[in-house]
């Protein structure tokens, strides 16, 4: 999420424009004062956009069980000035929606992964998780359904409280037994936790015709519920991290493969670490991209024997607003610890874009990959929770 260095106020404080109360003696002075007022109001609006009025500390969550919630959508074009535009860089647009809900705590999504059954799992920097099912018509994203929300729990089994609830990165790995390992990275109190079901025995659901007990594994939604209902395991992945991480400039990009290959990138510095498999030592890396852009999520492309990853970078300034870059990096070609990405797409107004913090890929039925982008609205009414879908052809990656 946007941090203090990007204009966020301290908890409970509001940024107020300075407006003189002195009576103008001339029409010229009044006009100047009016212009200054409009400029101040515009500045405040921009500060709100980057989360300036978002209170950092939230009340403790009392709810422990997951609950269904109602989510509505508003379709969004790729380019509001050109509704017929269907491509941006190497990506073909496959539809997008703004997600809206009156559910308590909804929004702030900073990590996104697709479950094996096609549902999506997102985590919020306000300490909860969300599962939903994307609905498509003729291959295009049109709405979402079957949304369920629940809290992230701490080691004592209680919902996370400030400053421990700032979840910023997510990974879901299917175990050899068919279970799910869920990795979550946090800012404020920098750490990586693993949530998982204890054991992998299937659930008994009844008896078959032969009197034997029929065994069916739990659905992936139930596996998510069960994993998050158990206490997390703290992982040592950030031990010995180089340099000092700012409270809102920590680990926002994390990708993990089933064999233990992993990539970690800090938003504030671009410093990170990579290992090609679970038994390999961590190697320090530094990710470089266009000035002003910061990595906010990463995901490995599902290509056997390769360590290619996509990285989404976000940009914000009061003068230029928001933008995002999607880049491809080859972790098998790191030299002197330096990693440079290859640009696949750059999103900037009038293209639909917001505070893009979540990224996911999945094989596409027609070849290549589906690419999902999700925006963190900072639970701010001037921002949007966007979910966008694209197609990335294989030819744009495997050159």
Beta strands, then each sheet from edge to edge (+ up, - down):
strand 1: 67-68
strand 2: 72-75
strand 3: 87-88
strand 4: 91-100
strand 5: 109-114
strand 6: 120-124
strand 7: 128-137
strand 8: 140-151
strand 9: 167-174
strand 10: 180-186
strand 11: 191-196
strand 12: 203-207
strand 13: 213-216
strand 14: 233-235
strand 15: 251-256
strand 16: 262-266
strand 17: 271-275
strand 18: 283-288
strand 19: 294-300
strand 20: 308-317
strand 21: 321-330
strand 22: 338-340
strand 23: 342-348
strand 24: 356-363
strand 25: 369-375
strand 26: 385-392
sheet 1: 1+ 8- 7+ 6- 5+
sheet 2: 2+ 4- 3+
sheet 3: 2+ 4- 26+ 25- 24+
sheet 4: 9+ 10- 11+ 14-
sheet 5: 12+ 13-
sheet 6: 15+ 16- 17+ 18- 22-
sheet 7: 19+ 20- 21+ 23-
end
